Each structure stands twice: as structure tokens, then as C-alpha cells.
Amino acid sequence: MIFLFVMIVSCNNNKTNLKLQSQLEELYMAHNFLMVENILTGIEKPLSSDLKYMADSLMDYIDRYRTEYPLTESDLLKILKERGIDASPTLVEQWEKKKQLDYLVMDGEKRYFKNAAYNLVLLNDSLASVAGSTSLNDDHLGAFCVSHISDVINMSSIERMGEVVCPENFLLNFSLRIHPGKVTPGSPVSVWMPFGVKDFSRQSEVRLLRSSVPDFSLSSEKCAHQSVFMTRDADEDGAAEFSVSSLVTSKAQYFSPERLLQSRFVELPDSVIPFAKERGPHLVFSNRIKELADSLTDEGMRPFEMVRRFYYWIDENIPWARAVEYGLIPNISKYTLENMHGDCGMQTMLFMSMCRYKGIPARWQSGWMLHPGNVNLHDWCEVWYEGVGWVPVDVSFKLQKSKDKRIREFYISGIDAYRFIVNKDFGREFCPPKSWPRSEPWDFQRGEAEWEKGNLYFDDWSYDMEVTYAGRL
């Protein structure tokens, strides 16, 4: 993925640098990171500005890989034993073949994803019972959602389908702290802090109450990623802390499946057409995507029937699991389908790919989930229907545990009021833009940070999300 950023450089257009660039690319893509480091260390200094940017970016991404895949097999076995699971190299190999253990061969040595043991317990039913693991729908979040959904459906009018209901007020405090020693004391540090989308019916009230840095700027409403941008000098120990407080009103929305079933395929409005097309590298109509979507649909099916089929298939076949940082995944939809598991964003990308392939417009939406006791980063999407407009879909919230079909299928055509919408799309430019590659090149929920000498990755800083529930209006 690094070459999405570095291949744009010219390397002074001479043959020597072009050959060097090609060599570095080949080694990097083969995950021969030590050789890349040795070559970069041996290059005669000083480097041209383009080559320096390339070298810094390569080293940045190599560090990201090592952060995400730190575990040896012995490390993995030790972690599993601590969770009450006696494993062996033979069992590890079996789990790998079942795609239940995520690993990567780097510099000739197999390294496991930092959350490999956690995911294994989630993905292997027999191990889940040993470790006492339960899914989100089995704990209090499931019960909370079913109760809230019942209120939303009861307050939603068939005549005014899609009206926003059940408004909830939230006071959001977000802080980001650069760790000591990560930058030179006194150096300027810039951050992009997540902020709420304003021009949206389900999130019409967004107010910034306080900023730790008086001189800040808010993204234009046209920007796909909404942020509070600020800069301050690092402290004497190289640390720097930033914080913002905002008040947000979020509302639920529900669309009757019976009404959506009436929507047919029509010629799309110009504003919607881009959301029914491929968008590389993650929304690509590969042969596997086509074959899967075609196998789940029949000729003459209406859009909502297809959406429902796709939702049910992902619910049954793609369990939730923690994800490798998206910046290290060349194609998220492909990765999800190959590994048959993924987090909310990966499930959503796969769902959107199938919808778009079938000519159904689908667009990204993400931010935070604000459910009591389950505040977290979260991704979902919206699907467009003729005569209706955009309808929210949250495939990772799954089918709810209820005998009432409207409640069980709620997230196929509705969404709860416990959301903080930060992004209207994925992988777009920041406002103002970053000078260095983003830590998360596609999504934006935790914030971003950089200083004059480069990007500050997630392990260079920490963040905190604090939610105060102010109740309904």
C-alpha cells in the first residue's frame, strides 16, 4: 500500500533512481524489510527531497507491519495457554488453513497478527466455549438495541416513512496525547480531531463547545472527513495534548421494507451514479464478488430483495473479528472474502461491493457508536432506492434476536439514534490536507497527527473518547 503514496515521486527521472525504486518496491512487496532497510541505510547522503520522502514512507510502513504482526508462534501459544487453550504447532497449522489465524511472513519468518489469539476464540466455536467468549448480540448491547428499536419502530410513521425520531443528546469529549519523546521539544505538532457531520438529517445539531487550542479550524461541510484542525508546540518532554468538547444530537431512522420493495431499478440521477460504480482499490468487481452476488440473486429481483439477500449472507458467513490496520490491506473487500471474517468496515466494504456490482448505489458512512457501555469506532453505509432516497444499513449489527421480523431485520433498513457521524465517504483528502501519509488512509475516527519530520503513527499517541448522555430532547 505504500506505493499509493510513493510512486508519484519522480526520483529525478534518472535511470539509477528508477532502478533503485523498482528494487525497493520488489523487496517491500515481498516483505523483505531488512533488505529494504539495508539498502536505504547504504544510500549516499544527503538524499533528494523526493527520495527522502520515499525512504521515510517505506520505513513508516515497515514499522506499521511490525506493529501489527509482532507475535512469533511461541508468543501465540503462550497467549492461548493463558486463555485456557492448550495448543500445538499442528493445531496452529490447522487453524491457519481455516483462515482463523492471521499471519504474515516477514523477512522469512512467520509473524502473527497482534489480535490473532482474540480472533481465533471468536471464530472457533469450540474454543469460544472454553474461553467464555460471547458475541455482542448475546450481551447487554443486544438487549439494549432490541428495546430501542421497538421504540423507533413504534414512533415511525408509515405515511412519513424515514422521518427521524427518538433524538438523543450527547456531550462528547475527545482527547489526543502525543507520547513524550516522539517529537523534538518545542516543535509544532498538528492534529486532525474527529468532528460531526452537520448537513445531515440524522445529525442536525453539532456544536463545538471547547477546544484546548484557541486557534483552530473546522472542515468545510463539503469535506468528506469532518475534523477540528489545530497546531501547538510540543512540551519540554516532547509530549503534546489536544482536546475538544462538542454537543451532538443524533436521531434514529426506519424505512418500512414493504415500501422499499416497491422501489425498482431506474435510470439513476447524476448525483447518485458515482455510488454505483467501482472505486479502487477496495470496491472492485472481482470475479469472486460477481459470482457471489450473482449466486444470491435472481433475474427480476428488486433492489431491496437483493440488499436483504446480501445482508443475510454476510450475517451467516462473515463473522465479526478484529482487523489489521486498513492501510496494510491492498483490497479490503477481497481480503474479507478470502478470510471469511472482518470487522465492521470490512463487512461493510464487501456488502457495498456486491450492491454496486448489481447497480444498487451504496455509500460509506462512519464515526462512533455511542451505545451505553459500548462506545467504539464504527462503520456502516447507506443504500439508495428510487422514490425513497438514501436508507441506512448496518451489516455488522447483524440480525437482532427477536421473533418480530421488523425488529430482527431493523438494520437492513434502519439505524438507531446512538451514532456520531464523522465521515460521508472513505479515503478522501483532509481539510486542510496532511503533508505526510495518514496513519489510516481510508477511514477517520481516531484522529491523525504529524510534525515537520513525518507522520505520527497510532503507537506514537493515544486517544480517549468520553460520552455523557444528556437524554432525549
LOFI-953616 format. One record per residue (C-alpha): x, z, y. Coordinates in Angstrom, 1 decimal, decimal comma, padded with zeros to 4 digits. Example, Ala and Ser with C-alpha at 12.3 -4.5 7.8 and 13.67 -1.06 7.14 Angstrom:
# residues 2
<node u="012,3" w="007,8" v="-004,5"/>
<node u="013,7" w="007,1" v="-001,1"/>
//
This chain:
# residues 473
<node u="000,0" w="000,0" v="000,0"/>
<node u="002,9" w="000,5" v="002,3"/>
<node u="003,3" w="-003,2" v="002,8"/>
<node u="-000,1" w="-003,4" v="004,5"/>
<node u="001,9" w="-001,8" v="007,3"/>
<node u="005,4" w="-003,1" v="007,0"/>
<node u="005,0" w="-006,7" v="006,0"/>
<node u="004,1" w="-007,5" v="009,6"/>
<node u="007,6" w="-007,0" v="010,8"/>
<node u="009,9" w="-009,9" v="011,3"/>
<node u="013,2" w="-008,3" v="010,2"/>
<node u="014,7" w="-010,5" v="012,8"/>
<node u="013,8" w="-013,6" v="010,7"/>
<node u="017,3" w="-013,9" v="009,2"/>
<node u="017,9" w="-014,6" v="005,5"/>
<node u="019,8" w="-011,3" v="004,9"/>
<node u="017,0" w="-009,1" v="006,1"/>
<node u="014,3" w="-011,2" v="004,4"/>
<node u="016,2" w="-010,9" v="001,1"/>
<node u="016,6" w="-007,1" v="001,7"/>
<node u="012,9" w="-006,8" v="002,5"/>
<node u="012,0" w="-008,7" v="-000,7"/>
<node u="014,3" w="-006,5" v="-002,8"/>
<node u="012,9" w="-003,3" v="-001,3"/>
<node u="009,3" w="-004,5" v="-001,9"/>
<node u="010,0" w="-005,3" v="-005,6"/>
<node u="011,6" w="-001,9" v="-006,2"/>
<node u="008,9" w="000,0" v="-004,3"/>
<node u="006,1" w="-001,7" v="-006,1"/>
<node u="007,8" w="-000,8" v="-009,4"/>
<node u="008,1" w="002,8" v="-008,3"/>
<node u="011,9" w="002,8" v="-008,4"/>
<node u="012,0" w="005,1" v="-005,5"/>
<node u="015,6" w="006,4" v="-006,0"/>
<node u="016,9" w="002,9" v="-005,8"/>
<node u="015,0" w="002,3" v="-002,6"/>
<node u="016,4" w="005,5" v="-001,1"/>
<node u="020,0" w="004,5" v="-002,1"/>
<node u="019,7" w="001,1" v="-000,5"/>
<node u="018,2" w="002,4" v="002,7"/>
<node u="020,9" w="005,1" v="002,9"/>
<node u="023,6" w="002,5" v="002,5"/>
<node u="022,4" w="000,1" v="005,2"/>
<node u="024,7" w="-000,1" v="008,1"/>
<node u="023,5" w="001,8" v="011,2"/>
<node u="022,1" w="001,5" v="013,7"/>
<node u="019,0" w="-000,3" v="012,3"/>
<node u="017,0" w="-002,8" v="014,3"/>
<node u="013,7" w="-001,3" v="015,5"/>
<node u="011,7" w="-003,4" v="013,0"/>
<node u="013,9" w="-002,4" v="010,1"/>
<node u="013,9" w="001,2" v="011,1"/>
<node u="010,0" w="001,2" v="011,2"/>
<node u="010,0" w="-000,4" v="007,7"/>
<node u="012,5" w="002,2" v="006,4"/>
<node u="010,7" w="005,1" v="007,9"/>
<node u="007,4" w="003,8" v="006,5"/>
<node u="008,9" w="003,4" v="003,0"/>
<node u="010,3" w="006,9" v="003,0"/>
<node u="007,0" w="008,2" v="004,2"/>
<node u="005,1" w="006,6" v="001,4"/>
<node u="007,6" w="007,6" v="-001,3"/>
<node u="007,2" w="011,2" v="-000,1"/>
<node u="003,4" w="010,8" v="-000,4"/>
<node u="003,7" w="009,6" v="-004,1"/>
<node u="005,9" w="012,6" v="-004,9"/>
<node u="003,5" w="014,9" v="-003,3"/>
<node u="000,5" w="013,5" v="-005,2"/>
<node u="002,3" w="013,3" v="-008,6"/>
<node u="004,6" w="016,3" v="-008,8"/>
<node u="003,9" w="017,5" v="-012,4"/>
<node u="006,1" w="016,9" v="-015,5"/>
<node u="004,4" w="017,1" v="-018,9"/>
<node u="005,7" w="020,7" v="-019,4"/>
<node u="004,2" w="021,6" v="-016,0"/>
<node u="000,9" w="020,2" v="-017,1"/>
<node u="000,9" w="022,0" v="-020,5"/>
<node u="001,7" w="025,3" v="-018,7"/>
<node u="-001,2" w="024,9" v="-016,3"/>
<node u="-003,6" w="024,1" v="-019,1"/>
<node u="-002,4" w="027,1" v="-021,1"/>
<node u="-003,1" w="029,3" v="-018,0"/>
<node u="-006,7" w="028,0" v="-018,2"/>
<node u="-007,0" w="028,9" v="-021,8"/>
<node u="-006,4" w="025,5" v="-023,2"/>
<node u="-003,7" w="025,1" v="-025,9"/>
<node u="-002,5" w="021,5" v="-025,7"/>
<node u="000,3" w="019,5" v="-027,2"/>
<node u="002,1" w="016,2" v="-026,3"/>
<node u="-000,1" w="014,4" v="-028,9"/>
<node u="-003,3" w="015,7" v="-027,2"/>
<node u="-001,9" w="014,8" v="-023,8"/>
<node u="-001,4" w="011,2" v="-025,0"/>
<node u="-005,0" w="011,0" v="-026,4"/>
<node u="-006,3" w="012,2" v="-023,0"/>
<node u="-004,2" w="009,7" v="-021,2"/>
<node u="-005,7" w="006,9" v="-023,3"/>
<node u="-009,2" w="008,1" v="-022,5"/>
<node u="-008,3" w="007,9" v="-018,7"/>
<node u="-008,8" w="011,7" v="-018,4"/>
<node u="-005,3" w="012,3" v="-017,2"/>
<node u="-004,0" w="010,5" v="-014,1"/>
<node u="-000,2" w="009,9" v="-014,2"/>
<node u="002,4" w="007,5" v="-012,8"/>
<node u="005,9" w="006,5" v="-014,0"/>
<node u="008,3" w="007,1" v="-011,1"/>
<node u="012,0" w="006,4" v="-011,5"/>
<node u="011,5" w="006,1" v="-015,2"/>
<node u="009,8" w="009,5" v="-015,6"/>
<node u="006,1" w="010,2" v="-016,2"/>
<node u="004,6" w="012,3" v="-013,5"/>
<node u="001,1" w="013,7" v="-013,4"/>
<node u="-001,4" w="013,9" v="-010,5"/>
<node u="-001,4" w="017,4" v="-008,9"/>
<node u="-005,0" w="017,9" v="-009,9"/>
<node u="-004,7" w="016,4" v="-013,4"/>
<node u="-005,5" w="019,6" v="-015,2"/>
<node u="-008,5" w="020,3" v="-013,0"/>
<node u="-009,9" w="016,8" v="-013,6"/>
<node u="-009,2" w="017,0" v="-017,3"/>
<node u="-011,5" w="020,0" v="-017,6"/>
<node u="-014,2" w="018,2" v="-015,6"/>
<node u="-014,0" w="015,0" v="-017,6"/>
<node u="-013,7" w="016,5" v="-021,1"/>
<node u="-016,9" w="018,3" v="-022,2"/>
<node u="-015,2" w="020,4" v="-024,9"/>
<node u="-012,6" w="021,6" v="-022,5"/>
<node u="-015,1" w="022,3" v="-019,8"/>
<node u="-016,8" w="024,9" v="-022,1"/>
<node u="-013,5" w="026,6" v="-022,8"/>
<node u="-012,6" w="026,8" v="-019,1"/>
<node u="-016,1" w="027,7" v="-018,0"/>
<node u="-016,4" w="024,7" v="-015,7"/>
<node u="-019,8" w="023,7" v="-014,2"/>
<node u="-020,9" w="020,7" v="-012,1"/>
<node u="-022,2" w="021,0" v="-008,5"/>
<node u="-025,7" w="020,4" v="-009,6"/>
<node u="-025,5" w="023,3" v="-012,0"/>
<node u="-024,6" w="025,9" v="-009,4"/>
<node u="-026,4" w="027,1" v="-006,3"/>
<node u="-025,9" w="023,8" v="-004,4"/>
<node u="-028,2" w="022,1" v="-006,8"/>
<node u="-031,0" w="024,7" v="-006,3"/>
<node u="-030,5" w="024,6" v="-002,6"/>
<node u="-030,8" w="020,8" v="-002,4"/>
<node u="-033,9" w="020,7" v="-004,6"/>
<node u="-035,6" w="023,3" v="-002,3"/>
<node u="-034,5" w="021,5" v="000,9"/>
<node u="-035,5" w="018,1" v="-000,5"/>
<node u="-039,0" w="019,4" v="-001,2"/>
<node u="-039,3" w="020,4" v="002,4"/>
<node u="-038,0" w="017,0" v="003,6"/>
<node u="-040,5" w="015,0" v="001,4"/>
<node u="-043,4" w="017,2" v="002,5"/>
<node u="-042,6" w="016,7" v="006,2"/>
<node u="-042,0" w="012,9" v="005,8"/>
<node u="-045,0" w="010,7" v="006,7"/>
<node u="-045,8" w="007,6" v="004,7"/>
<node u="-047,2" w="006,0" v="007,8"/>
<node u="-043,9" w="006,7" v="009,7"/>
<node u="-041,5" w="006,1" v="006,9"/>
<node u="-037,9" w="007,0" v="007,7"/>
<node u="-038,7" w="009,3" v="010,6"/>
<node u="-036,1" w="012,0" v="011,0"/>
<node u="-037,2" w="015,5" v="010,0"/>
<node u="-036,1" w="019,1" v="009,4"/>
<node u="-033,5" w="019,3" v="012,2"/>
<node u="-030,7" w="021,8" v="011,7"/>
<node u="-028,2" w="023,1" v="014,4"/>
<node u="-024,6" w="023,7" v="013,5"/>
<node u="-021,7" w="025,2" v="015,5"/>
<node u="-018,6" w="023,5" v="014,2"/>
<node u="-015,1" w="025,0" v="014,9"/>
<node u="-012,2" w="022,8" v="013,7"/>
<node u="-008,5" w="023,6" v="014,0"/>
<node u="-005,4" w="021,8" v="013,1"/>
<node u="-002,0" w="023,5" v="013,0"/>
<node u="001,4" w="021,8" v="012,7"/>
<node u="003,6" w="023,9" v="010,5"/>
<node u="006,8" w="025,4" v="012,0"/>
<node u="009,9" w="023,3" v="011,8"/>
<node u="008,1" w="020,0" v="011,3"/>
<node u="009,0" w="018,6" v="014,8"/>
<node u="011,6" w="019,4" v="017,3"/>
<node u="010,6" w="022,3" v="019,6"/>
<node u="009,2" w="021,1" v="022,9"/>
<node u="008,4" w="017,6" v="021,5"/>
<node u="005,0" w="016,1" v="022,3"/>
<node u="002,6" w="016,1" v="019,3"/>
<node u="-000,6" w="014,0" v="019,3"/>
<node u="-003,6" w="014,7" v="017,1"/>
<node u="-007,0" w="013,0" v="016,4"/>
<node u="-009,6" w="015,6" v="015,6"/>
<node u="-012,9" w="014,6" v="013,9"/>
<node u="-015,9" w="014,4" v="016,2"/>
<node u="-019,5" w="013,5" v="015,7"/>
<node u="-021,1" w="010,0" v="016,0"/>
<node u="-023,5" w="010,2" v="018,9"/>
<node u="-025,6" w="007,0" v="018,8"/>
<node u="-027,4" w="007,8" v="015,6"/>
<node u="-031,0" w="008,9" v="014,9"/>
<node u="-030,0" w="011,5" v="012,3"/>
<node u="-027,3" w="013,0" v="014,6"/>
<node u="-028,7" w="012,6" v="018,1"/>
<node u="-027,3" w="015,8" v="019,6"/>
<node u="-023,5" w="016,1" v="019,7"/>
<node u="-021,8" w="018,2" v="022,3"/>
<node u="-018,2" w="019,2" v="022,7"/>
<node u="-018,2" w="022,9" v="023,8"/>
<node u="-014,5" w="023,7" v="023,9"/>
<node u="-011,0" w="022,1" v="023,5"/>
<node u="-007,8" w="024,0" v="023,2"/>
<node u="-006,1" w="021,3" v="025,3"/>
<node u="-007,8" w="020,7" v="028,7"/>
<node u="-006,6" w="017,1" v="028,9"/>
<node u="-008,3" w="015,3" v="026,0"/>
<node u="-010,2" w="012,1" v="025,4"/>
<node u="-013,3" w="011,2" v="023,3"/>
<node u="-013,6" w="008,0" v="021,4"/>
<node u="-015,8" w="005,3" v="022,7"/>
<node u="-019,2" w="005,2" v="020,9"/>
<node u="-018,2" w="001,7" v="019,7"/>
<node u="-015,3" w="003,1" v="017,8"/>
<node u="-015,9" w="003,4" v="014,0"/>
<node u="-014,0" w="006,6" v="013,8"/>
<node u="-015,1" w="009,3" v="016,3"/>
<node u="-012,4" w="011,7" v="017,4"/>
<node u="-011,1" w="014,0" v="020,1"/>
<node u="-007,6" w="012,9" v="021,0"/>
<node u="-005,2" w="015,4" v="022,5"/>
<node u="-001,4" w="015,9" v="023,0"/>
<node u="000,7" w="019,0" v="023,6"/>
<node u="004,3" w="020,1" v="023,3"/>
<node u="005,4" w="021,9" v="020,2"/>
<node u="006,2" w="025,6" v="020,4"/>
<node u="009,7" w="027,1" v="020,1"/>
<node u="009,4" w="027,1" v="016,3"/>
<node u="008,2" w="023,5" v="016,2"/>
<node u="004,6" w="024,5" v="015,5"/>
<node u="001,6" w="023,4" v="017,4"/>
<node u="-002,1" w="024,4" v="017,1"/>
<node u="-005,1" w="022,4" v="018,3"/>
<node u="-008,8" w="023,4" v="018,1"/>
<node u="-012,2" w="022,1" v="019,2"/>
<node u="-015,7" w="023,5" v="019,0"/>
<node u="-018,9" w="021,4" v="019,0"/>
<node u="-022,6" w="021,8" v="018,6"/>
<node u="-024,4" w="019,3" v="016,4"/>
<node u="-028,0" w="018,7" v="015,4"/>
<node u="-028,4" w="017,0" v="012,1"/>
<node u="-031,7" w="015,7" v="010,6"/>
<node u="-032,9" w="014,6" v="007,2"/>
<node u="-034,5" w="011,3" v="006,4"/>
<node u="-036,5" w="009,9" v="003,5"/>
<node u="-037,9" w="006,5" v="002,6"/>
<node u="-040,6" w="006,0" v="000,1"/>
<node u="-039,4" w="004,0" v="-003,0"/>
<node u="-042,8" w="002,4" v="-003,2"/>
<node u="-042,4" w="000,9" v="000,3"/>
<node u="-038,8" w="-000,1" v="-000,4"/>
<node u="-039,9" w="-002,0" v="-003,5"/>
<node u="-041,9" w="-004,3" v="-001,2"/>
<node u="-038,7" w="-005,5" v="000,5"/>
<node u="-037,5" w="-008,9" v="-000,7"/>
<node u="-034,3" w="-010,9" v="-000,2"/>
<node u="-034,4" w="-012,8" v="003,1"/>
<node u="-032,1" w="-014,6" v="005,4"/>
<node u="-030,0" w="-011,7" v="006,9"/>
<node u="-029,8" w="-011,1" v="010,6"/>
<node u="-026,3" w="-011,9" v="012,1"/>
<node u="-025,6" w="-008,2" v="012,7"/>
<node u="-026,1" w="-007,4" v="009,1"/>
<node u="-024,2" w="-010,3" v="007,4"/>
<node u="-020,7" w="-008,7" v="007,6"/>
<node u="-022,0" w="-005,8" v="005,4"/>
<node u="-023,0" w="-008,2" v="002,6"/>
<node u="-019,5" w="-009,7" v="002,3"/>
<node u="-016,3" w="-008,8" v="000,6"/>
<node u="-013,8" w="-006,7" v="002,6"/>
<node u="-010,4" w="-006,3" v="001,0"/>
<node u="-008,7" w="-004,5" v="-000,3"/>
<node u="-011,4" w="-002,2" v="-001,6"/>
<node u="-014,7" w="-004,2" v="-001,5"/>
<node u="-013,7" w="-007,2" v="-003,7"/>
<node u="-016,0" w="-009,0" v="-006,1"/>
<node u="-013,7" w="-009,0" v="-009,1"/>
<node u="-014,8" w="-010,4" v="-012,4"/>
<node u="-015,4" w="-006,8" v="-013,7"/>
<node u="-017,6" w="-006,0" v="-010,7"/>
<node u="-019,6" w="-009,2" v="-011,1"/>
<node u="-020,0" w="-008,7" v="-014,9"/>
<node u="-021,1" w="-005,1" v="-014,4"/>
<node u="-023,6" w="-005,9" v="-011,6"/>
<node u="-025,0" w="-008,9" v="-013,5"/>
<node u="-025,4" w="-006,8" v="-016,7"/>
<node u="-027,5" w="-004,3" v="-014,8"/>
<node u="-029,8" w="-006,7" v="-013,1"/>
<node u="-032,3" w="-009,4" v="-014,0"/>
<node u="-033,3" w="-012,6" v="-012,3"/>
<node u="-036,1" w="-012,0" v="-009,8"/>
<node u="-035,3" w="-008,3" v="-009,2"/>
<node u="-035,9" w="-007,0" v="-005,7"/>
<node u="-033,1" w="-005,2" v="-003,8"/>
<node u="-034,4" w="-001,7" v="-004,3"/>
<node u="-034,7" w="-002,2" v="-008,1"/>
<node u="-031,0" w="-003,3" v="-008,1"/>
<node u="-029,9" w="-000,3" v="-006,0"/>
<node u="-031,8" w="002,0" v="-008,3"/>
<node u="-030,1" w="000,5" v="-011,4"/>
<node u="-026,6" w="000,7" v="-009,8"/>
<node u="-027,3" w="004,4" v="-008,8"/>
<node u="-028,4" w="005,3" v="-012,3"/>
<node u="-025,4" w="003,6" v="-013,9"/>
<node u="-022,9" w="005,4" v="-011,7"/>
<node u="-024,7" w="008,7" v="-012,3"/>
<node u="-024,4" w="008,3" v="-016,0"/>
<node u="-021,0" w="006,7" v="-016,3"/>
<node u="-018,8" w="007,7" v="-013,3"/>
<node u="-018,4" w="011,5" v="-013,2"/>
<node u="-017,0" w="013,1" v="-010,1"/>
<node u="-013,3" w="014,1" v="-010,1"/>
<node u="-010,7" w="014,9" v="-007,5"/>
<node u="-008,9" w="011,8" v="-006,2"/>
<node u="-005,4" w="010,7" v="-005,4"/>
<node u="-005,0" w="010,1" v="-001,7"/>
<node u="-006,7" w="006,8" v="-000,9"/>
<node u="-003,6" w="005,4" v="000,8"/>
<node u="-001,9" w="005,2" v="-002,6"/>
<node u="-004,7" w="003,2" v="-004,3"/>
<node u="-004,5" w="-000,6" v="-003,9"/>
<node u="-008,2" w="-001,2" v="-004,6"/>
<node u="-010,5" w="001,8" v="-004,8"/>
<node u="-013,4" w="000,1" v="-006,5"/>
<node u="-011,1" w="-001,4" v="-009,1"/>
<node u="-009,4" w="002,0" v="-009,7"/>
<node u="-012,7" w="003,7" v="-010,1"/>
<node u="-014,0" w="001,2" v="-012,6"/>
<node u="-010,7" w="001,2" v="-014,6"/>
<node u="-010,6" w="005,0" v="-014,8"/>
<node u="-014,3" w="005,6" v="-015,1"/>
<node u="-014,3" w="008,6" v="-012,7"/>
<node u="-013,8" w="009,2" v="-009,0"/>
<node u="-014,6" w="011,4" v="-006,0"/>
<node u="-017,5" w="010,7" v="-003,6"/>
<node u="-015,7" w="008,0" v="-001,7"/>
<node u="-014,6" w="006,2" v="-004,8"/>
<node u="-018,1" w="006,3" v="-006,3"/>
<node u="-019,5" w="005,0" v="-003,0"/>
<node u="-017,0" w="002,1" v="-002,8"/>
<node u="-017,9" w="001,0" v="-006,3"/>
<node u="-021,6" w="001,2" v="-005,5"/>
<node u="-021,1" w="-000,7" v="-002,3"/>
<node u="-019,1" w="-003,4" v="-004,1"/>
<node u="-022,0" w="-004,0" v="-006,5"/>
<node u="-024,6" w="-004,1" v="-003,8"/>
<node u="-022,7" w="-006,5" v="-001,6"/>
<node u="-022,0" w="-008,8" v="-004,6"/>
<node u="-025,7" w="-009,0" v="-005,1"/>
<node u="-026,3" w="-009,9" v="-001,5"/>
<node u="-027,5" w="-006,4" v="-000,5"/>
<node u="-025,9" w="-005,2" v="002,7"/>
<node u="-024,2" w="-001,8" v="002,4"/>
<node u="-022,1" w="000,1" v="005,0"/>
<node u="-019,8" w="003,1" v="004,8"/>
<node u="-020,6" w="006,5" v="006,3"/>
<node u="-018,6" w="009,7" v="006,0"/>
<node u="-017,8" w="013,1" v="007,6"/>
<node u="-018,6" w="016,5" v="006,2"/>
<node u="-021,2" w="018,1" v="004,0"/>
<node u="-022,5" w="021,3" v="005,6"/>
<node u="-024,4" w="022,9" v="002,8"/>
<node u="-024,0" w="026,7" v="002,8"/>
<node u="-021,2" w="027,7" v="000,6"/>
<node u="-020,2" w="024,1" v="000,0"/>
<node u="-018,7" w="022,9" v="003,3"/>
<node u="-016,4" w="020,0" v="002,5"/>
<node u="-015,3" w="016,5" v="003,3"/>
<node u="-017,8" w="013,9" v="002,1"/>
<node u="-018,5" w="010,2" v="001,9"/>
<node u="-021,8" w="008,3" v="001,4"/>
<node u="-023,3" w="005,0" v="002,6"/>
<node u="-026,4" w="003,1" v="003,8"/>
<node u="-028,2" w="000,1" v="002,4"/>
<node u="-030,2" w="-002,4" v="004,4"/>
<node u="-033,7" w="-003,6" v="003,5"/>
<node u="-035,7" w="-006,3" v="005,1"/>
<node u="-038,6" w="-004,9" v="007,2"/>
<node u="-037,1" w="-001,4" v="007,0"/>
<node u="-033,5" w="-001,3" v="008,2"/>
<node u="-030,7" w="001,0" v="007,1"/>
<node u="-031,5" w="003,6" v="004,4"/>
<node u="-029,1" w="006,4" v="003,4"/>
<node u="-027,8" w="006,6" v="-000,1"/>
<node u="-025,5" w="009,3" v="-001,6"/>
<node u="-024,5" w="008,3" v="-005,0"/>
<node u="-022,2" w="011,3" v="-005,6"/>
<node u="-025,0" w="013,8" v="-005,1"/>
<node u="-026,5" w="012,3" v="-008,3"/>
<node u="-030,0" w="012,6" v="-009,7"/>
<node u="-031,4" w="016,0" v="-008,9"/>
<node u="-032,6" w="018,4" v="-011,6"/>
<node u="-036,3" w="018,2" v="-011,1"/>
<node u="-039,3" w="016,9" v="-013,0"/>
<node u="-040,7" w="015,5" v="-009,7"/>
<node u="-039,4" w="011,9" v="-009,7"/>
<node u="-039,4" w="011,9" v="-005,8"/>
<node u="-037,0" w="014,9" v="-005,8"/>
<node u="-034,9" w="013,7" v="-008,7"/>
<node u="-034,3" w="010,3" v="-007,1"/>
<node u="-034,2" w="011,5" v="-003,5"/>
<node u="-030,6" w="010,5" v="-002,7"/>
<node u="-031,3" w="006,9" v="-003,7"/>
<node u="-033,4" w="006,5" v="-000,6"/>
<node u="-032,9" w="009,6" v="001,5"/>
<node u="-030,4" w="012,2" v="002,8"/>
<node u="-030,5" w="015,9" v="003,6"/>
<node u="-030,0" w="017,5" v="007,1"/>
<node u="-026,7" w="019,1" v="006,2"/>
<node u="-024,4" w="016,3" v="007,3"/>
<node u="-021,8" w="015,8" v="010,0"/>
<node u="-021,3" w="012,1" v="010,6"/>
<node u="-017,8" w="011,2" v="011,8"/>
<node u="-017,3" w="007,6" v="010,6"/>
<node u="-019,5" w="004,4" v="010,8"/>
<node u="-017,0" w="002,3" v="008,8"/>
<node u="-013,7" w="002,6" v="007,0"/>
<node u="-010,2" w="001,5" v="007,8"/>
<node u="-010,7" w="000,6" v="011,4"/>
<node u="-008,5" w="001,3" v="014,4"/>
<node u="-008,5" w="004,6" v="016,1"/>
<node u="-009,4" w="005,1" v="019,8"/>
<node u="-006,7" w="005,4" v="021,0"/>
<node u="-004,7" w="003,8" v="018,2"/>
<node u="-001,9" w="005,5" v="016,3"/>
<node u="001,7" w="004,4" v="016,7"/>
<node u="002,6" w="005,3" v="013,1"/>
<node u="000,8" w="004,7" v="009,8"/>
<node u="-002,1" w="007,0" v="009,2"/>
<node u="-002,0" w="009,7" v="006,6"/>
<node u="-005,4" w="008,5" v="005,4"/>
<node u="-005,6" w="004,8" v="006,2"/>
<node u="-009,2" w="004,3" v="005,2"/>
<node u="-011,3" w="007,4" v="005,8"/>
<node u="-011,1" w="010,0" v="008,6"/>
<node u="-012,3" w="013,6" v="008,1"/>
<node u="-009,4" w="016,0" v="008,2"/>
<node u="-007,7" w="014,7" v="011,4"/>
<node u="-004,5" w="012,8" v="011,9"/>
<node u="-001,2" w="013,8" v="013,6"/>
<node u="002,1" w="012,2" v="014,7"/>
<node u="005,0" w="012,7" v="017,0"/>
<node u="007,6" w="010,4" v="018,6"/>
<node u="009,6" w="010,1" v="015,3"/>
<node u="006,8" w="009,4" v="012,9"/>
<node u="003,5" w="010,3" v="011,3"/>
<node u="002,9" w="013,9" v="010,3"/>
<node u="001,5" w="013,8" v="006,7"/>
<node u="-001,0" w="016,2" v="005,3"/>
<node u="001,7" w="018,6" v="003,9"/>
<node u="003,1" w="018,9" v="007,5"/>
<node u="000,0" w="020,6" v="008,8"/>
<node u="-003,1" w="022,4" v="007,7"/>
<node u="-006,7" w="022,4" v="009,0"/>
<node u="-009,7" w="024,7" v="008,9"/>
<node u="-013,4" w="024,0" v="009,1"/>
<node u="-015,7" w="026,8" v="010,2"/>
<node u="-019,5" w="026,3" v="010,3"/>
<node u="-022,0" w="028,6" v="012,0"/>
<node u="-025,6" w="028,0" v="011,0"/>
<node u="-027,8" w="028,1" v="014,1"/>
<node u="-031,0" w="027,3" v="012,3"/>
<node u="-033,8" w="024,8" v="013,0"/>
<node u="-034,9" w="023,8" v="016,4"/>
//
